Amino acid sequence: MKYRLRLEDLALSESAPFRQTCTGELQAPVGAVFEQIAARPENWPRWFTPADDVHYEGPPPYGVGSMRFFRLYRLVRAREQIIAWDPDERFAYQVHATY
């Protein structure tokens, strides 16, 4: 069964009634981390074990507007759209649907 979610924009990050923030320190340049998280979603299972299939739909280049498929534990699937792609600064997406 497919569940469509309400679409939001980046303004939600400032007005959401609940926000969760996680921080950490890495011994890697910001650009290298961005490359692994945003530009190479196929690498997600190497560092985030619940993810077993993450990939962009369609050909590169990828950025704002690109659609991404994300699957966790071989059960939970989602289609996401990139809404911010700013190397060395931020990477954000919104979930369009889960199924």
N, C-alpha and C positions, 0 to 999 in steps of 0.2 A: 504494500500500500504506500502511495506517495503522499507526503505531507508538504504542502507549499507553505512557506514562511513569509511573514510580512517583510518587505524590503525596507531597509533603512540606509541612511548615508552616514558619512563620517561624523556628522553633528551628534549622533547618538552617543558617541564616546564621551561627550561632555555632559549630556543630559540624562543618561540612563540612571534609573533609580538604584541599580546595583552594578558595581564595577569591581572586577577582580584584577589586581595587578601582581605580576610575578617578576622579580628581578634576579639577576645573577651576574657573575663575573666570568668571562671567558678569556682564555689566553689565545685569542685569535683576532685578526683585524676585522673591523666592522664589515668591510666589503666582502670578506671571505664568508662570514656568517650569513650575510644577506644572500650571497650566491647559493649557499646550501639550502636556505629556507625558502626563498622566493623563486629563484631561477631554476632550481633542480629538485622539484618535488619528488621525483623518483627516488631520491636519497632519504626521504623521511623515515622509511622503515629501519634504516641503519641507526638512527638516534632516537626515534620515538616508536618503540616496539609495538604499540597497539595498531599503528598504521601499517596496513599490508599492501595497499595499492593507492598511490597518489600520482596523478598525472594531469597535465593540461589537455584540454580538448582542442584540436586544431593545430595548425602549424605555428612556429614562432614567427616573429618575435612576440614575447608575452609581456603583459603589462596591464594597465587599467583597462577593464572590460573583458579580459581573458576569463574563460570558464575553466574550472578545475574540478576533477572527480577525486573524491576522498573516501576511502573505505577503512573502517576500523574493525578489528577482530573478525574479519571475513563476514560480518553481519550488518553493521551500520554503514550505510552509503549516503553520500551527500554530493550535491552539485553546488559549487561555490563560484562567486564572481569576484575578481580582484577589483577593489575600489580605491586602493592607494598603493603605489609602487614608486617609492622614493629611496633609491639605494643610499645606504649609510644613515637613513633616518627612520623610515617606517614602511611597513608592509601590512595591508589590511584587506580583508575580504568579508563578504556577506554570504550567508548560506541561503540559497534559493529554495532548495527542497531536500528533504531526507526521505529515504525509502529503504 
